Amino acid sequence: MERTGYSKEDILHARNRHPYWKRKKMEGSAERTRQRLTAHDYSGGGSIDWTPERVTTFLELNGKDRAGRYEHRDWEIAEIFGSSIPSIQYMRRKYRRAVEMLGARASKTKLVEYLTLAESVLIRGPKAVENLKAERAKAARAQAPARSPSKTPAKKTAGKTPASRSAPRAGAATTKQAAGRKKPRR
């Protein structure tokens, strides 16, 4: 290295690009990946429901350091959530897509809202997200139970006020009149 002037990074860069070294590096990679996935499968065969609370926790654990590397590896987060590595990679893909759509300064609540959607919706873009939200709101209004008769507002009749607000009956004395004061004219 002293004689040629190349650094360790230069050699690694060349090895990652050269077809021979690429082949050598990839030998047995499928087997290693399979072993890694089975060794770090904390799901127990079940699927995880990504609730807004879990998504918020995921966002806290998904940070990157100054070098751009994740602070927590995918298997560490999988262990925390009791899920598998592919489910964490799925959430990280959705996170990148949501940040791409919303921008780096997106609010945490907006990110949580987007991360609770399916990846296929995020891939289709912002219009698909807005259409889905509109469809869900429409479905929620349609499924809302009809008001029960006790909760329906009282029907208003023209010119009449409810009994509690009406003027005292003729001949009935008010407390002010009973005290000897004059009643103001209406």
C-alpha positions in Angstrom: 0.0 0.0 0.0 2.9 2.3 0.7 4.5 1.5 -2.6 1.4 2.1 -4.7 -0.2 4.9 -2.7 -3.6 3.1 -2.5 -5.5 3.2 0.8 -7.6 0.5 2.4 -10.8 2.2 1.1 -9.4 2.2 -2.5 -8.8 -1.6 -2.3 -12.2 -2.3 -0.9 -13.8 -0.1 -3.5 -12.0 -2.0 -6.3 -13.0 -5.4 -4.8 -16.6 -4.4 -4.6 -16.6 -3.5 -8.3 -14.4 -6.2 -9.9 -16.5 -9.1 -11.3 -14.2 -11.8 -9.8 -14.3 -10.3 -6.3 -18.1 -9.8 -6.6 -18.5 -13.5 -7.4 -16.3 -14.5 -4.4 -18.2 -12.2 -2.1 -21.6 -13.5 -3.2 -20.7 -17.2 -2.8 -23.0 -18.7 -0.2 -24.8 -15.4 0.4 -28.3 -16.9 0.0 -27.5 -19.5 2.6 -26.1 -16.9 5.0 -29.2 -14.7 4.5 -31.5 -17.7 5.2 -29.5 -18.5 8.4 -29.6 -14.9 9.5 -33.4 -14.6 9.0 -34.1 -17.8 10.9 -31.7 -16.9 13.7 -33.5 -13.5 14.2 -37.1 -14.5 13.7 -38.8 -13.3 16.9 -42.3 -13.4 15.5 -43.1 -16.9 16.6 -44.9 -17.4 13.2 -47.4 -14.6 13.8 -47.8 -11.3 12.2 -47.4 -7.9 14.0 -50.1 -5.3 14.0 -48.5 -1.9 13.3 -50.6 0.4 15.6 -49.8 4.1 15.7 -48.1 3.6 19.1 -45.8 0.9 17.7 -45.1 3.1 14.7 -44.1 5.9 17.0 -41.7 3.6 18.9 -40.3 2.4 15.6 -39.6 6.0 14.5 -37.7 6.6 17.7 -35.6 3.5 17.1 -35.1 4.1 13.4 -32.6 6.9 13.7 -29.3 7.2 11.8 -25.9 8.4 13.1 -23.8 11.1 11.4 -22.2 8.6 9.1 -25.7 7.7 7.7 -25.8 4.2 9.4 -28.8 3.1 11.4 -28.3 3.4 15.1 -30.1 0.0 15.7 -29.7 -2.9 13.4 -32.8 -4.5 11.9 -32.5 -7.6 14.1 -32.3 -5.5 17.2 -35.6 -3.7 16.4 -37.1 -7.0 15.4 -36.3 -8.4 18.8 -37.8 -5.4 20.5 -41.1 -5.7 18.6 -41.2 -9.5 18.5 -41.3 -9.5 14.8 -39.1 -10.7 11.9 -36.3 -8.9 10.0 -38.4 -8.6 6.8 -41.1 -6.7 8.7 -38.6 -4.2 10.0 -37.2 -3.8 6.4 -40.7 -3.3 5.2 -41.3 -0.5 7.7 -37.9 1.1 6.8 -38.9 1.0 3.1 -42.3 2.7 3.9 -40.5 5.3 6.1 -38.1 6.2 3.2 -41.1 6.4 0.8 -43.1 8.6 3.3 -40.1 11.0 3.9 -39.7 11.2 0.1 -43.3 12.2 -0.3 -43.6 14.5 2.7 -40.1 15.9 2.9 -37.4 15.7 5.6 -39.2 18.2 7.9 -42.5 16.2 8.0 -44.2 16.2 11.4 -44.1 13.0 13.4 -47.9 12.7 13.4 -48.0 12.9 9.6 -45.3 10.2 9.3 -47.2 8.0 11.7 -50.3 8.5 9.6 -48.5 7.5 6.4 -46.7 4.6 8.0 -50.0 3.0 9.0 -50.9 2.8 5.3 -49.9 0.0 3.0 -46.7 0.2 1.0 -48.6 -0.2 -2.2 -50.5 3.0 -1.5 -47.3 4.9 -0.7 -45.8 3.7 -4.0 -48.7 5.1 -6.0 -48.0 8.6 -4.6 -49.6 11.4 -2.7 -52.8 11.4 -4.7 -53.4 7.8 -3.9 -53.0 8.6 -0.2 -55.4 11.4 -0.3 -57.9 9.3 -2.3 -57.7 6.5 0.3 -58.2 9.0 3.2 -61.3 10.4 1.4 -62.7 6.9 0.9 -62.1 6.0 4.5 -63.8 9.1 5.7 -66.8 8.5 3.4 -67.0 4.9 4.6 -66.8 6.0 8.3 -69.7 8.5 7.7 -71.8 5.7 6.0 -71.1 3.3 8.8 -71.8 5.8 11.6 -74.9 4.5 13.6 -78.1 6.5 13.2 -78.8 8.8 16.2 -81.1 7.4 18.8 -84.3 9.3 19.4 -83.1 10.5 22.8 -80.1 12.1 21.2 -81.8 13.9 18.4 -82.1 17.6 18.8 -85.5 19.0 19.7 -87.5 20.3 16.7 -87.8 24.0 16.6 -91.2 25.5 16.0 -91.5 28.9 14.4 -91.7 31.7 16.9 -91.8 29.5 20.0 -89.0 29.0 22.6 -88.5 26.0 24.8 -90.4 25.9 28.0 -87.4 26.6 30.1 -86.8 29.9 28.3 -90.4 31.1 27.9 -91.9 33.9 29.8 -93.7 33.1 33.1 -97.3 32.1 32.8 -99.9 34.8 33.4 -100.8 35.1 37.0 -97.7 33.4 38.3 -95.5 35.5 40.5 -91.8 35.7 39.9 -89.3 36.0 42.6 -88.6 39.6 41.8 -92.3 40.4 41.9 -92.6 38.5 45.2 -89.9 40.8 46.6 -92.0 43.9 45.6 -90.1 45.1 42.6 -91.6 46.2 39.4 -91.4 43.9 36.4 -89.7 45.5 33.3 -91.8 45.8 30.2 -91.0 43.6 27.2 
